[in-house]
């Protein structure tokens, strides 16, 4: 993402102009824009003109529009952000108050006007830092199935899915099996060449159960040698073979937690999030008084300045009301002020999907707080008591 301009007052009210430079930047834009914001960008509008003779013609013209956003839709496949809202600035082609849809795309400048809080500004700062761009690719595979993925700092993009039937390996059918397997490997190899930018990617993970990864690796570099493919041969050292339980996308989580992969990716944001979540799960097993999830418990721990690492999903900031968002922002700011570390997980990343299953917010504490466990139990019992009380009048009415 490229920062073109910004004009904010001391309260954070103003505008920031950005230019998305790659697919992942559209995900950042999705998290920066919400209902009620004002967005200005160029767009194509169909305009009908009527001549003196009464005949009408329609033309598509490019114009600058500013809309007040009413809905936000992110297409993860095309990486296009669609904003629907009403026009709020005078325009020769679009009436004031008329509905229009703005499509934000890569390399198309846009300006967002709103009150910017610390979470938004941190995101702008991180996404405009060229050091935090994608540098990991992964091929998760099994016989007949492969997913070629780009593991970005904020999301996991499946760039190709190869699903191919391979004849069974049995007596008298070995030849057909070998041909089918080689055709499958060829398709996967071509997908890697097509979708992996080796100038940026510093590691290509090949993961599978059994020996499929070794077979694919050997096939790939035998073919590269035969065809003198310098792209693959020059980057052979970037390939890392690791175990996975299957060729499905969800197996990527266990791949990223492999010690060999963790060491290789030690300086990436994605690996840092995975490691933090693994530490949380381990703490939940060994020292449960130092690991809590859920907004109420984490807030109470924060009141005692006990939060060492706060993990929060960016999904919590989308679609929530102003008061709820301020509650999350205040939590993040106070954790930072007390010396804690804050990790905002992407809901489109495998680690973010896991965190969402734990209410989207979790914390590792500096010291044990067993009293929080007691409060959780009390709240659970209070909730069950309230449910029983609600049921009582129903039974009275039936008698």
ZIBEL-V63621 format. One record per pair of residues at least 24 apart in sequence whose C-alpha atoms are under 10 Angstrom apart, sorted by the first residue. I is the first residue (numbers start at 1). J is the second residue. Records with the same first field share a line. If there is no record, write none. Layout:
BEGIN
I=J ; J
END
This chain:
BEGIN
1=25 ; 26 ; 28 ; 29 ; 106 ; 107 ; 124 ; 125 ; 126 ; 127 ; 128 ; 129 ; 130 ; 133
2=107 ; 109 ; 124 ; 127 ; 128 ; 129 ; 130
3=109 ; 124 ; 125 ; 127 ; 128 ; 129
4=109 ; 110 ; 111
5=111
6=111 ; 112 ; 113
7=113
8=113 ; 114 ; 115 ; 116
9=115 ; 116
11=115 ; 116 ; 117
12=114 ; 115 ; 116 ; 117 ; 118 ; 121
13=113 ; 114 ; 115 ; 116 ; 117
14=112 ; 113 ; 114 ; 115 ; 116
15=39 ; 111 ; 112 ; 113 ; 114 ; 115 ; 116
16=110 ; 111 ; 112 ; 113 ; 114 ; 116 ; 121 ; 124
17=41 ; 109 ; 110 ; 111 ; 112 ; 113
18=107 ; 108 ; 109 ; 110 ; 111 ; 112 ; 124 ; 128
19=104 ; 105 ; 106 ; 107 ; 108 ; 109 ; 110 ; 111 ; 128
20=104 ; 105 ; 106 ; 107 ; 108 ; 109 ; 110 ; 127 ; 128
21=105 ; 106 ; 107 ; 108 ; 109 ; 128
22=79 ; 105 ; 106 ; 107 ; 133 ; 134
23=76 ; 77 ; 78 ; 79 ; 80 ; 105 ; 106 ; 107 ; 152 ; 157
24=76 ; 79 ; 106 ; 127 ; 133 ; 134 ; 152 ; 153 ; 154 ; 155 ; 156 ; 157
25=79 ; 105 ; 106 ; 107 ; 127 ; 128 ; 133 ; 154
26=74 ; 75 ; 76 ; 78 ; 79 ; 80 ; 81 ; 104 ; 105 ; 106
27=74 ; 75 ; 76 ; 79 ; 80 ; 81 ; 127 ; 154 ; 155 ; 346 ; 348
28=120 ; 123 ; 124 ; 126 ; 127 ; 128 ; 154 ; 346
29=74 ; 80 ; 81 ; 104 ; 105 ; 110 ; 112 ; 123 ; 124 ; 127
30=72 ; 73 ; 74 ; 75 ; 80 ; 81 ; 82 ; 83 ; 104 ; 318
31=72 ; 74 ; 120 ; 123 ; 314 ; 315 ; 317 ; 318 ; 346
32=112 ; 114 ; 116 ; 119 ; 120 ; 121 ; 123 ; 124 ; 317 ; 318
33=69 ; 71 ; 72 ; 81 ; 83 ; 112 ; 113 ; 114 ; 120 ; 318
34=68 ; 69 ; 70 ; 71 ; 72 ; 83 ; 112 ; 114 ; 317 ; 318 ; 319 ; 320
35=68 ; 69 ; 70 ; 71 ; 72 ; 83 ; 84 ; 85 ; 318 ; 319 ; 320 ; 321
36=67 ; 68 ; 69 ; 70 ; 71 ; 85 ; 113 ; 114
37=67 ; 68 ; 69 ; 70 ; 85 ; 112 ; 113 ; 114 ; 115
38=66 ; 67 ; 68 ; 69 ; 70 ; 85 ; 86 ; 87 ; 88 ; 111 ; 112 ; 113 ; 114
39=65 ; 66 ; 67 ; 68 ; 69 ; 83 ; 85 ; 87 ; 88 ; 102 ; 110 ; 111 ; 112 ; 113 ; 114
40=64 ; 65 ; 66 ; 67 ; 68 ; 87 ; 88 ; 89 ; 102 ; 109 ; 110 ; 111 ; 112 ; 113
41=65 ; 66 ; 67 ; 102 ; 103 ; 104 ; 108 ; 109 ; 110 ; 111 ; 112
42=66 ; 102 ; 103 ; 104 ; 108 ; 109 ; 110
43=100 ; 101 ; 102 ; 103 ; 104 ; 108
44=101 ; 102 ; 103
45=93 ; 94 ; 100 ; 101 ; 102
46=93 ; 94
47=93 ; 94
48=93
61=93
62=93
63=91 ; 92 ; 93 ; 94
64=89 ; 91 ; 93 ; 94 ; 110
65=89 ; 90 ; 91 ; 93 ; 94 ; 100 ; 101 ; 102
66=90 ; 91 ; 100 ; 102 ; 110 ; 111 ; 112 ; 113
67=96 ; 97 ; 98 ; 99 ; 100 ; 101 ; 102 ; 112
68=97 ; 99 ; 100 ; 113
69=100 ; 101 ; 102
70=99
71=101 ; 319
72=101 ; 102 ; 318 ; 319
73=103
74=103 ; 104
76=155 ; 157 ; 158 ; 348
77=157 ; 158 ; 159
78=105
79=104 ; 105 ; 106 ; 157
80=104 ; 105 ; 106
81=105 ; 106
117=325 ; 326 ; 329 ; 330
118=329 ; 330 ; 332 ; 333
119=314 ; 317 ; 325 ; 328 ; 329 ; 330 ; 332 ; 333 ; 344
120=317 ; 329
123=344
127=153 ; 154
131=268
132=267 ; 268 ; 269
133=200 ; 201 ; 268 ; 269
134=197 ; 200 ; 201 ; 202 ; 268 ; 269 ; 270
135=196 ; 197 ; 198 ; 199 ; 200 ; 201 ; 202 ; 203 ; 204 ; 265 ; 268
136=196 ; 197 ; 198 ; 200 ; 201 ; 202 ; 203 ; 204 ; 205 ; 238 ; 265 ; 268 ; 270
137=192 ; 195 ; 196 ; 197 ; 198 ; 200 ; 201 ; 202 ; 203 ; 204 ; 205 ; 206 ; 238 ; 239
138=192 ; 196 ; 203 ; 204 ; 205 ; 206 ; 207 ; 239 ; 240 ; 241 ; 249 ; 252 ; 255 ; 256
139=188 ; 189 ; 191 ; 192 ; 204 ; 205 ; 206 ; 207 ; 208 ; 213 ; 241 ; 247 ; 248 ; 249 ; 252
140=205 ; 206 ; 207 ; 208 ; 209 ; 213 ; 242 ; 243 ; 244 ; 245 ; 246 ; 247 ; 248 ; 249 ; 250 ; 251 ; 252 ; 255
141=188 ; 206 ; 207 ; 208 ; 209 ; 212 ; 213 ; 216 ; 244 ; 245 ; 246 ; 247 ; 248 ; 249 ; 251
142=207 ; 208 ; 209 ; 210 ; 211 ; 212 ; 213 ; 244 ; 245 ; 246 ; 247 ; 248
143=180 ; 181 ; 184 ; 185 ; 208 ; 209 ; 210 ; 211 ; 212 ; 213 ; 216 ; 246 ; 247
144=180 ; 181 ; 183 ; 184 ; 185 ; 188 ; 247
145=184 ; 188 ; 246 ; 247 ; 248
146=184 ; 185 ; 187 ; 188 ; 191 ; 207 ; 208 ; 246 ; 247 ; 248 ; 249
147=188 ; 191 ; 192 ; 247 ; 248 ; 249 ; 252
148=188 ; 189 ; 191 ; 192 ; 195 ; 196 ; 204 ; 205 ; 206 ; 249
149=192 ; 195 ; 196 ; 204 ; 205 ; 249 ; 252
150=195 ; 196 ; 197 ; 201 ; 204
151=201 ; 204 ; 252 ; 256 ; 270 ; 271 ; 349 ; 350
152=268 ; 269 ; 270 ; 348 ; 349
153=268 ; 269 ; 270 ; 271 ; 272 ; 273 ; 345 ; 346 ; 349
154=269 ; 270 ; 314 ; 344 ; 345 ; 346 ; 347 ; 348 ; 349 ; 350 ; 351 ; 352
155=270 ; 345 ; 346 ; 347 ; 348 ; 349 ; 350 ; 351 ; 352
156=249 ; 252 ; 270 ; 346 ; 347 ; 348 ; 349 ; 350 ; 351
157=348 ; 349
158=195 ; 249
159=191 ; 192 ; 194 ; 195 ; 196
160=188 ; 191 ; 192 ; 194 ; 195
161=187 ; 188 ; 191 ; 248 ; 249
162=187 ; 188 ; 191
163=187 ; 188
181=212 ; 215 ; 216
182=215 ; 216 ; 219 ; 220
184=216
185=212 ; 215 ; 216 ; 217 ; 219 ; 220
186=216 ; 219 ; 220 ; 223
188=216 ; 220
189=216 ; 217 ; 219 ; 220 ; 221 ; 223 ; 224 ; 232
190=220
192=232
193=231 ; 232
197=231
198=231 ; 232 ; 234 ; 235 ; 238
199=231 ; 235
201=235 ; 238
202=235 ; 237 ; 238 ; 239 ; 264 ; 265
203=235 ; 236 ; 237 ; 238 ; 239 ; 240 ; 261 ; 264 ; 265
204=235 ; 236 ; 237 ; 238 ; 239 ; 240 ; 241
205=238 ; 239 ; 240 ; 241 ; 242 ; 243 ; 252 ; 255 ; 256 ; 261
206=239 ; 240 ; 241 ; 242 ; 243 ; 244 ; 255
207=240 ; 241 ; 242 ; 243 ; 244 ; 245 ; 246 ; 247 ; 251 ; 252 ; 254 ; 255
208=241 ; 242 ; 243 ; 244 ; 245 ; 246 ; 247 ; 248 ; 251 ; 252 ; 255
209=242 ; 243 ; 244 ; 245 ; 246 ; 247
210=243 ; 244 ; 245 ; 246
211=243
212=243
213=240 ; 241 ; 242 ; 243 ; 244
214=241 ; 242
217=241
238=264
240=264
249=350
250=350 ; 353
251=350
252=350 ; 351
253=349 ; 350 ; 351 ; 353 ; 354
254=350
256=350 ; 351
269=343 ; 345
270=345 ; 346 ; 349 ; 350 ; 351 ; 352
271=351
272=343
273=311 ; 343 ; 344 ; 345 ; 346 ; 349 ; 350 ; 351 ; 352
274=345 ; 349 ; 350 ; 351 ; 352 ; 354
275=351
276=309 ; 310 ; 311 ; 343 ; 351 ; 363 ; 364
277=309 ; 311 ; 351 ; 352 ; 354 ; 355 ; 362 ; 363 ; 364
278=351
279=364
280=309 ; 311 ; 362 ; 363 ; 364 ; 365
281=364
283=364 ; 365
284=364
287=367 ; 368 ; 370
288=364 ; 365 ; 368 ; 369 ; 370 ; 373
289=364 ; 365 ; 367 ; 368 ; 369 ; 370 ; 371 ; 372 ; 373
290=363 ; 364 ; 365 ; 366 ; 367 ; 368 ; 369 ; 370 ; 372 ; 373
291=362 ; 363 ; 364 ; 365 ; 366 ; 367 ; 368 ; 369 ; 373
292=358 ; 361 ; 362 ; 363 ; 364 ; 365 ; 369 ; 372 ; 373
293=355 ; 358 ; 359 ; 360 ; 361 ; 362 ; 363 ; 364
294=358 ; 359 ; 360 ; 361 ; 362 ; 363 ; 376
295=327 ; 328 ; 331 ; 359 ; 360 ; 361 ; 362 ; 363
296=361 ; 372 ; 375 ; 376
297=361 ; 362 ; 363 ; 372 ; 373 ; 375 ; 376
298=331 ; 361 ; 362 ; 363 ; 364 ; 365 ; 372
299=327 ; 328 ; 330 ; 331 ; 334 ; 335 ; 363
300=369 ; 372
301=363 ; 364 ; 365 ; 366 ; 367 ; 368 ; 369 ; 371 ; 372
302=331 ; 332 ; 334 ; 335 ; 338 ; 340 ; 363 ; 365
303=331 ; 334 ; 335
304=338 ; 369
305=334 ; 335 ; 336 ; 337 ; 338 ; 339 ; 340 ; 365 ; 366 ; 367
306=335 ; 338 ; 339 ; 340 ; 363 ; 364 ; 365 ; 366 ; 367 ; 368 ; 369
307=334 ; 335 ; 336 ; 338 ; 339 ; 340 ; 341 ; 342 ; 362 ; 363 ; 364 ; 365 ; 366 ; 367
308=335 ; 336 ; 338 ; 339 ; 340 ; 341 ; 342 ; 363 ; 364 ; 365 ; 366 ; 367
309=335 ; 336 ; 339 ; 340 ; 341 ; 342 ; 343 ; 362 ; 363 ; 364 ; 365 ; 366
310=335 ; 336 ; 340 ; 341 ; 342 ; 343 ; 344 ; 361 ; 362 ; 363 ; 364 ; 365
311=341 ; 342 ; 343 ; 344 ; 345 ; 352 ; 355 ; 360 ; 361 ; 362 ; 363 ; 364
312=342 ; 343 ; 344 ; 345 ; 346 ; 347 ; 352 ; 355 ; 356 ; 358 ; 359 ; 360 ; 361 ; 362 ; 363
313=343 ; 344 ; 345 ; 346 ; 347 ; 348 ; 351 ; 352 ; 353 ; 354 ; 355 ; 356 ; 358 ; 359 ; 360 ; 361 ; 362
314=343 ; 344 ; 345 ; 346 ; 347 ; 348 ; 352 ; 356 ; 360 ; 361
315=344 ; 345 ; 346 ; 347 ; 348 ; 352 ; 353 ; 356 ; 360
316=347 ; 356 ; 359 ; 360 ; 361
328=361
340=364 ; 365 ; 366
END
